[in-house]
Amino acid sequence: MDAAARGWFLALMDLPLSPRIRATGAPPIPAVRGWAARYQGGAGPVLDLTQAVPGYPPHPELLSRLAAAAGDVKSAGYGPIAGEGALREALAADMTRAYAGRIGAGDIAITAGGNLAFTLAMMTLAGAGEAVMLPAPWYFNHRMALEALGIPCRVLPCRAEDGFLPDPALAATLMQGVRAVVLVTPNNPTGATYSPDLIAQFAKLCRDHGAWLVLDETYRDFIPEAAGAPHGLFQDAAWRDHVVHLYSFSKAYCVPGHRVGAIAAGSGFQRELAKAIDTVQICPPRAPQIALAWGVEALRDWRAGNRAIMAERAACFRAAMAPLNAWRIDALGTYFAYLRLPDGAGDSEAAAEALAVERGLLGLPGSFFGPGQERHLRLAFANAEEAVIAAVPGRLA
């Protein structure tokens, strides 16, 4: 760091800003893309596998309806705090079908994206000193949200040997003072999908300890249909007393820039959640809600086709990596591959920086996903076509 940069950094540290925000980790993806600015191009075009984005465009009719709704003067006004009734009804019907459960429009609130859904849920759930349990590795924005809100994080370590599946028996020993347990399935960063039985065990654990199970299923549309319902929680009418469900439209409908997510929970939770929503967002963006209300049912077959595309890319990635003995796939699933670094490769951040600067391959170091992850690298292959995936082993070799 030169003298000018050091002076700027010291001046920044003296600014009277929130200690919680200053202690919150910096956004990881821009940091890795910043490393790529030093790449000289010797290995070929940059391969950016940092961000979980769909590798295909939205459906043309959805784009047309988005444009029409955005151009409608009615979309420019405030909407209902909990979101457009038509979208809430459509999502409730879709969830009822997917889970063979009992979900109504009154159980749904729409948010400006999945990250805000999580943050609003945490604002509603946790009081002073009450902890939230995150399995590690965790989705980094979840940890950042807890840091920014001043909510203590209780770490639940997950082992590669167990497929990075969280252990309910271990979690039971860590429940003192925990207000909520967060599960992400299919998982970000590992891609692992939790079984219905494992999810049921965590639901019982939370119920027995008077805590909430917060279940983030942003990627549930990419679970193979033959696997059946992702879990049976919604088949029990009592789910509303201890379960908060998070969803995002970004991946399934290829609209991450339009920021539409959802929270499913019971009426008691929704009543208090409305206060947080009204404070933070007033209402979610209206135009994408109007378009998506049509798309939830109309694009079911299109979503199934995209599920097949993602399954093909996962299989392609596994096949491409097979000849590389030094690199081991510790987990592979929807959108993500979680790789173990070769022996002698240094820690994950140093290795990821070297890959970006020297080989033009951008991935996220495991250290960005919590403690104990210094030997891993996450590659998000969802936006990579077969030719890009085929080029990855050459960059890693």
N, C-alpha and C positions, 0 to 999 in steps of 0.2 A: 504494500500500500504506500503510494507516494505521499509527500508532505501535504499536498492540497487535499487529497482524498482523506487523509488522516484528520486534517482539520475539520473537514465537512462532517466526518463521522462523529468526532468529539462534540461538535456543535449540535448535531442531531440528538446525541445522548443527553444533552442538557435541556432539551425542550421540555416544558411542563406538560407532558402527555400522560394518558392513562397508563399506569404500571402494568395493568393486565394486558392491554393491547401491545405494549412494548415487549412483554414477555411471550407473546404469541408468536409461533413460528412464522417465517416468511412464506409466501405462496411458493410451493415447490416447483411447479411446472415452468414458470418464468425463469427460475434460477437455472434449471437444466438447459433451457433454450438459450440462456445467456452464455453458457459454456460453448455452445455451438457457434457462436460468433467468432471463435478462434479457430474453427475448423477450416483447413486450407483446400478441402475438396479432393484430396488425393485418393480416397477410397471410393469415390463416386458421389452421387447425390445424397443429401442428408436423409436419413431414415428416421422420422420422428414417431416414436412409439411411446410418447409420454402420456398422452391424454386419452381418456376413454370416450371416444366420439364415434358415431356410426360411420362406416365407410361407404355409404351410399346416400343419395339425397332423399328428402321427404317425398311422399307420393304426390304426383302432379295435381290431383284433385284437392289434396290437403293444402298445397301451396295456393291454388286458386281460391279456395275458401278463406285462407288466411288473408290474402290480398283484399278480398271483398269485405271481410269483417273489419280489417284495418281502415278501409276507406268509408266505412259506415259511421255517420256522426254519432249514432247511439253508442258505439264502442268507446267514444272519447270521454264519456261521462263515468262517474263512479259506479261500481257494481256492488253486489251484495258482499258483505264481509267474508262469508264462508265460500264465496265463489258462485259462478253461474249454476242455477238449478239444473239445467239440461246436462252439463258436464258431470255434476255430482250424481245425477241419476244414472248416466251412462256408465260411469266408473263403478258405481255400486252394483249395477247389473253385471258388469264384466267380472268383478271380483266374486260375486255370488256364483257365477258360472265356473270360474277358475278354481275356487276353493270349496265348492259345494257347501257353502256356508250361509250365514244370515247377516247380510250387510244392506243397509238402506241409505238413501241419499242423506238422511239426517246424521249418519255416522261419518260423513265425508266433509272435509274442509279443503279447499284448493289454495295452494300457496304459490309464490313466485319462485318456483324451482325446488328441487329436492334438498339442497343445502339449507334453504330457508325453512323448509319443513322441519328439518332436524333442529335447527336453532330455536324455532318457535316452540317445538316440543320440549326442549330442554328448559327454556324460559318458564314454561308452564309447570314442569314437573319438579324441578329441584329448588330447594330453599337453601338458606345460608348453612354452609358446612355439610350439606348432603352430597354424597359422592355418586358418580355415574360410572358403572363398570364398562370398560371397553376391552374386548379381546385384542391382543397384540399378535400379529400385525393388524393395525387399524387403518381405516380410511382417514387420511390426514386432515381433511376439513372437519371431521367430527372432533378430533382432538383440538384443532384450532378453535372451534366454536366453544368448547368447554373452557379453554384457556381464556378466551375473550370474555366469557360470562363469569369467570371466577368460580367455576364449579370443579371441585376436586375430581380427579380421574383415578379410579381404582383399576389397575392393570390386571388383566387375566391372560397370562402367557399361554400361547398355543405353540405346539411343537410340530416341526416338519414331519417327524416320525409318525404323527397322528393325522397327517394330511391337513394340518392347521385347523383341525376341528376343535372348538372350545370344549373343555371338560366340565360338565355340570358339577361333578364331585369336588373339583378344585374350586369352582366358583362358589360353592356352598360355604367353603372355609373363609371366603373373602367378603361375605355379604353384610357384615356389621357396618351400619351407617350408609348403606347403598340405597339410593332412591330408585334407580333404574339400571337394568342391564341392556346393553345395545348389541344386537346381532345383525350382521349384514350378510344376506344370503340371496343369490349367489354372491360370493364375497369379493370385495375390493379391499386389498390388492391381489389375493391369491387365486380367485376364480372358483374356489371350493364351494360346493352346494351342500347345505346342511340337510340331513334327513328329517322327515316329519317326526320321527321318534325323538331325535335330538332337540328339535325345537319344542316339542311337547315337554321334555324334561326341564328345559329352561323356563317354560311358562309355569310349570308347577313350582319350580324353585322360587320364582318371583312371587307367585301367589302365596306360598307358604311363609315368605319373609315380608309380606306387605309391601312389596316393591312392584315396579312396572317392568314389563318386557317391551322394549322398543325394537320393533322388527323392521329393518330397512330392506325392502325387496325391490330396489330400483331395477334390477336385472331379471326379474322373475319371468318376463315375457320370453326369455331365451332358454328357459329350462325345457328340455325335450317333452313334448306333449305326452309321449308314451309313459313318462315318469308318473303321471297322475297329479293330483293336487299337491302343491308344495308342502302343505301341512293341513291339519284339521282344526286349527284354533277357532276358526269362525263358525264351526259346526256346534260350538258350545255357546249358548246365549250369554253365559257369564263372561265371555271374552272382553266385554266392554269395561269390566271392573279392573282389569290388570294388563291389558294389551293396548299398545299404540303402534299403529302400522304406518310406515312411510312408503311413498311411491313417487316415481318421477316419470313424466311423459317424454323426457329428453331422448332417451335411448330407443325406446320402442317406436317412437314416431319421428325420430330424427329431427327434433326441434329444440336442441339445447339452448340456442340463442333466444328463444321465446320464453324461457323460464316458467315452466308450469310443473308443479309437484302437487302432492296431496298427503293429507293426514287422515287416517281412519281411526276413530276412537269413539267411546261412549258419550252420552249426552253430558254427564258431569264434567268430563275432560273438555268437551267441545265448548261448554259454557265459559270456562276459564280461558281456554285457548283464544276465544274471540277477542278477549282483552289484549292479548299479545299481538294478534293479527292486526287489530285496529290501530295499535300503537306503531307497528313496524311497517305495514304495507297498505293499510286501509282496505284495499281489495287487490286481488291478483290481476295481471294484465287481461283485458277482456277479449281482444280479438283472437288470440290463440285458444282461449277457452271455447269460444263460439265454434271455431273450426274443429277443435278436437272433440266436441260433443257429437259431431257427425262422425268423426273418424274412429271413435272407439269401437263401434259396431261395424261400420262400413269397411274398415281396413283389417278386419280379423284375419282374412286369408293372406293379405299382404304382410302382416306381422309374422304369420307362420312361415312365409317364404324367407323373411329376414332371419328368422330363427335357424333355418336351414343353412343360410349363408354363413352365419357365425359358427355353426357346428363344423362346416367345411373348413373354415379358416383355422379353427382350433386343431383339426386333424392335420391340416397342411403344416401348421407350425410344429406339431409333434414330429411329423415325418422329416421335416427339414432339419430339426435339431438332432435326430437320431445318430448321425455320424460323429457328433462332437462329444467325445468321451469326457472331456474336462468340464463341460458345463452340464449340470443336472437339472432337469425340470422337477422341482419339488411340489409344484401344484400347477394345474392347467385347467381352465374352464372358461366360462362366459367372459369374453373380452380380454382376459389377462393370462399371462404366463408368469410364474414366479420362479426365477432361476437361482440356483445356488452358484456362487462364484467359484471358480477353480481354486485349488490350493495355491497359495502364494500370490494371489491376485490383489492383495491389500484389502482394505475395508471397502464397503459398498460405495461410499461417496467418492473415494479416490478412483475406484474402478469405473464408475459411471462418468466421472469427469474425463478420464482418459479416453473412454469410448467415444464421448461426444467430440472431444478436441482432436483426437488422432484418427478416429475411424468414422466419424459422422453418424454414429448410431446413438439416438437419444432414448434413454430409459430412465426410470426413477430408482435411485438407490434405496435399498431396504431400510436404511436408517431413517428415511422420511416417514416410515410407517410404524415407528415405535421402537422400544428397547428390544435388544436381542436379534435385530434384523440386519446386522452389519455384514452378513455373508450372502445377502440376496439382492436381486435386481428384478424390478417389475417391468415387463414389456407389455404394452397394450396393443394387441394385434388387430383389434376390431376394424380400424380404419385402413388396414394394409391389405392390398390385393395380393394374389399369389406370387407375383413377381417380386414384390417387396419382401414378403415373408421368406422367399427362397434366397434373398440376398443377406438375410440376417446372420446365418452361420458364418459366412465369409467375413463379416465385420467382427464377429466374436472370436474367430479362430486365432 
